[in-house]
């Protein structure tokens, strides 16, 4: 049975920022206790298959007693190996149709888009949610597209046909305008990963999101 898909506050884990697998586990535990609604494992470093597997398995165990789903970025093999709740892919990863065929219909599938052209080619019947961005300039994803800004985000939110999260440079100081575009939630990396007080960082984001809505 699928876990619920609540995109309010979507945590994208970065092993470097979090301090390896142990750091990601600690971050996930505290963030979920304080309001994070979805978690994704993503690595910008060259993780070996074994490291990916170990990290994913450990995170799945942490989340097993919660309703918070675990997404694996790009690596369909790892997602299947640990029976993750879903997969998130980008424009240069496996095609949506192929990914859906591999993971079946019982897992969530997320897709990154950064402009209207990409949005118009989304096979809506196969995708559960979108990651739209980067909204603002970001340093946590080296191959990120150019920042879309709030004006373009509004256009994309109007045109989309499934739920979405905004990602890229979003934090407590600028999330209000993002949420007020009508998007379902925000995805963050450095706004939680690597913060000195993880509980406060997470609960501050949740409070601000609630106010913005």
C-alpha positions in Angstrom: 0.0 0.0 0.0 1.3 3.5 -0.9 2.1 6.0 1.8 0.3 9.3 1.5 1.8 11.9 -0.8 1.9 15.2 1.1 4.3 17.6 -0.6 4.0 20.4 2.0 7.7 20.2 3.1 9.8 17.9 1.0 13.4 17.2 2.3 16.1 16.5 -0.3 19.0 14.9 1.5 22.6 15.7 0.5 25.2 13.3 2.0 27.9 16.0 1.9 25.8 18.7 3.7 24.4 16.2 6.2 27.6 14.4 7.1 27.3 11.0 5.4 24.8 8.3 6.1 24.7 8.7 9.8 24.1 12.4 9.4 21.3 11.8 6.9 19.6 9.4 9.3 19.8 11.9 12.2 18.6 14.7 9.9 15.7 12.6 8.7 14.6 11.6 12.2 14.6 15.1 13.5 13.1 16.7 10.4 10.2 14.2 10.2 9.5 14.7 13.9 9.2 18.4 13.2 7.0 18.4 10.2 8.8 17.1 7.0 6.2 15.3 4.8 8.4 13.6 2.2 12.1 12.6 1.9 14.4 12.1 -1.1 17.8 10.6 -1.2 20.0 12.6 -3.7 23.7 12.6 -4.1 25.8 15.0 -6.1 28.9 13.1 -5.3 30.0 9.8 -7.0 28.4 7.4 -4.5 29.0 3.8 -5.2 26.1 1.4 -5.7 26.8 -0.1 -2.3 26.8 3.3 -0.5 23.6 4.3 -2.2 22.0 1.0 -1.2 23.2 1.2 2.4 22.0 4.8 2.7 18.6 4.1 1.1 18.1 1.0 3.3 18.9 2.9 6.5 16.6 5.7 5.5 13.8 3.3 4.7 14.1 1.8 8.2 13.9 5.2 9.8 10.7 6.1 7.9 9.1 2.6 8.1 6.9 3.5 11.1 5.8 6.8 9.6 3.5 7.9 6.8 6.4 9.9 5.2 7.5 8.4 1.8 11.1 7.8 0.7 12.0 8.8 -2.8 15.2 7.8 -4.5 16.6 10.3 -7.0 17.5 8.8 -10.5 18.5 5.3 -9.3 15.6 3.1 -10.2 17.7 0.0 -9.3 18.3 1.2 -5.7 14.6 2.2 -5.4 13.6 -1.3 -6.4 16.3 -3.0 -4.4 15.0 -1.5 -1.1 11.3 -1.2 -2.2 11.3 2.6 -1.7 8.0 4.5 -2.0 9.0 6.3 -5.1 11.5 7.6 -7.6 12.3 11.1 -8.7 13.8 11.7 -12.2 15.2 14.6 -14.1 15.1 15.6 -17.7 18.4 13.8 -18.5 17.5 10.5 -16.7 15.5 7.5 -17.9 12.4 8.6 -19.8 9.2 8.8 -17.8 7.5 5.9 -19.7 10.5 3.6 -19.1 10.8 4.5 -15.4 7.1 3.9 -14.9 7.3 0.5 -16.6 10.2 -0.5 -14.3 8.7 0.7 -11.0 5.1 -0.3 -11.7 2.0 1.5 -10.6 2.4 1.1 -6.9 5.2 3.6 -6.5 5.2 7.4 -6.7 7.0 9.0 -9.7 8.2 12.5 -9.6 9.7 14.5 -12.5 11.8 17.7 -12.6 10.8 20.5 -14.9 12.2 24.0 -15.2 10.3 25.7 -18.0 7.0 25.6 -20.0 8.5 23.6 -22.9 9.3 20.7 -20.5 6.0 21.1 -18.7 4.1 20.8 -22.0 5.7 17.4 -22.8 4.9 15.8 -19.4 3.0 12.5 -19.8 0.5 13.4 -17.0 -1.1 10.0 -16.7 2.3 8.5 -15.7 3.6 11.2 -13.3 2.4 11.7 -9.7 4.0 15.0 -9.0 6.5 17.6 -10.4 9.6 19.3 -8.9 9.6 22.8 -10.5 12.8 24.8 -10.3 15.3 26.0 -9.5 13.2 29.0 -8.4 16.2 30.9 -7.0 19.9 30.4 -7.7 21.2 27.3 -5.9 24.6 25.9 -5.0 23.4 22.4 -3.9 22.9 21.1 -7.5 25.8 21.6 -9.8 23.9 20.9 -13.0 20.8 23.0 -12.1 19.1 25.0 -14.9 18.8 28.8 -14.8 16.6 30.1 -12.0 12.9 30.5 -13.1 11.9 33.2 -10.6 8.4 33.7 -9.2 6.8 35.1 -12.3 7.6 32.0 -14.4 6.7 29.7 -11.4 3.2 31.3 -11.4 2.8 30.4 -15.1 4.0 26.8 -14.5 1.7 26.3 -11.5 -1.3 27.5 -13.6 -0.4 25.1 -16.5 0.4 22.0 -14.5 -2.0 19.0 -14.3 -0.7 17.3 -11.1 0.7 18.4 -7.7 4.1 20.0 -7.5 6.9 21.2 -5.2 9.1 24.2 -5.9 12.8 23.7 -5.4 16.0 25.7 -5.6 17.3 28.3 -3.1 14.1 28.3 -1.0 14.3 29.0 2.7 12.4 30.7 5.5 13.0 34.2 4.2 11.6 33.7 0.7 9.1 30.8 0.9 6.0 32.9 1.4 6.0 34.2 -2.2 6.6 30.7 -3.5 3.7 29.2 -1.5 1.4 32.0 -2.6 1.7 31.0 -6.2 -0.6 28.1 -5.3 2.0 25.4 -5.4 1.4 22.4 -3.1 4.7 22.6 -1.3 8.4 23.4 -1.2 11.5 21.1 -1.4 14.6 22.1 0.5 18.2 21.0 0.9 20.4 23.4 2.8 17.5 25.0 4.6 17.5 21.8 6.7 20.6 19.8 5.9 23.6 21.0 7.8 21.7 23.4 10.0 22.9 23.7 13.6 19.4 23.3 15.0 17.6 20.8 12.8 14.4 20.8 14.8 14.1 24.6 14.8 15.1 24.9 11.1 12.3 22.4 10.2 9.6 23.8 12.5 10.3 27.4 11.4 9.8 26.3 7.8 6.5 24.6 8.6 5.2 27.6 10.6 6.1 29.9 7.7 4.4 27.6 5.2 1.2 27.5 7.3 1.2 31.3 7.5 1.7 31.7 3.8 -1.3 29.5 3.0 
